[in-house]
Amino acid sequence: MKTARVGLISHIGGHKFAGNVILYIPPDTTTMNGEAHPLAGCGVWYGRVESRHIEGIVQKTILEGKVIEEMFRGGVRQGGEILRI
C-alpha cells in the first residue's frame, strides 16, 4: 500500500462505545511484499480510538492486515458479508 486517505467522522451510532474510525482497504490492495492484502475489500470499524492508537492501527491493520480485537466494533467484507474475527 503506497497511499492512504484520511477523512473526518464523529462516530458511528449513538453509544459511547460506537466506532469512531472506519478503515476501508480497497479490493486491489497488496501488502508491502506484493501479496494480496488479507483485508482487501473490507471495511473495519474501530471504537474508543485515541490519537495514541493511530501508529499501532496503521502497523497492524493497514500494513499487516490484522484486526485489533480490543478496538473492533464491526466490519463488512466486499459484497456485504459481515466481517468476523
C-alpha positions in Angstrom: 0.0 0.0 0.0 1.5 3.3 -1.1 -1.1 5.8 -0.2 -4.0 6.4 2.2 -6.8 8.9 2.5 -8.0 10.3 5.8 -11.4 11.8 6.4 -13.2 13.1 9.5 -16.2 11.4 11.2 -17.6 11.9 14.7 -18.8 8.4 15.4 -21.0 5.6 14.0 -24.1 5.1 16.1 -25.1 6.7 19.4 -23.5 4.6 22.1 -20.3 5.7 23.9 -18.6 2.6 22.6 -19.6 3.2 19.0 -17.0 3.2 16.3 -15.1 6.4 15.6 -12.6 5.1 13.0 -13.5 3.4 9.7 -10.8 1.7 7.7 -11.6 0.7 4.1 -9.0 -1.4 2.3 -9.6 -1.3 -1.4 -10.1 -4.7 -3.2 -6.9 -4.4 -5.2 -4.6 -3.7 -2.2 -1.5 -5.7 -1.8 0.9 -6.0 1.2 4.4 -4.5 1.2 5.8 -7.7 -0.4 3.2 -7.7 -3.2 0.9 -10.4 -1.8 -2.9 -9.9 -1.6 -3.8 -7.9 1.5 -5.8 -10.1 4.0 -8.4 -7.4 4.4 -8.6 -6.3 0.8 -12.2 -5.2 0.0 -13.1 -4.9 3.7 -14.4 -2.1 5.9 -13.2 -2.3 9.5 -14.8 -0.2 12.3 -12.8 0.6 15.5 -14.1 2.4 18.6 -12.6 4.2 21.5 -9.7 5.2 19.3 -7.4 8.0 20.6 -4.5 9.7 18.8 -2.1 7.5 20.7 -3.5 4.4 19.0 -3.0 5.6 15.4 0.5 4.3 14.8 -0.5 0.8 16.0 -3.6 0.8 13.8 -1.5 1.7 10.8 1.0 -1.0 11.5 -1.3 -3.8 12.5 -4.4 -3.3 10.3 -3.2 -1.3 7.3 0.3 -2.8 6.8 -0.1 -6.3 8.4 -3.8 -6.9 7.6 -4.7 -7.8 11.2 -7.8 -6.7 13.1 -7.2 -5.3 16.6 -9.8 -7.2 18.7 -9.8 -4.7 21.6 -11.0 -1.8 19.3 -13.1 -3.8 16.8 -16.7 -2.7 16.6 -17.7 -4.4 13.4 -16.9 -4.7 9.8 -18.0 -5.8 6.3 -16.5 -7.7 3.5 -16.8 -6.8 -0.2 -20.4 -7.8 -1.2 -21.9 -7.1 2.2 -20.8 -10.1 4.2 -20.2 -9.4 7.9 -16.5 -9.4 8.8 -16.0 -11.9 11.7 -12.8 -12.2 13.7 
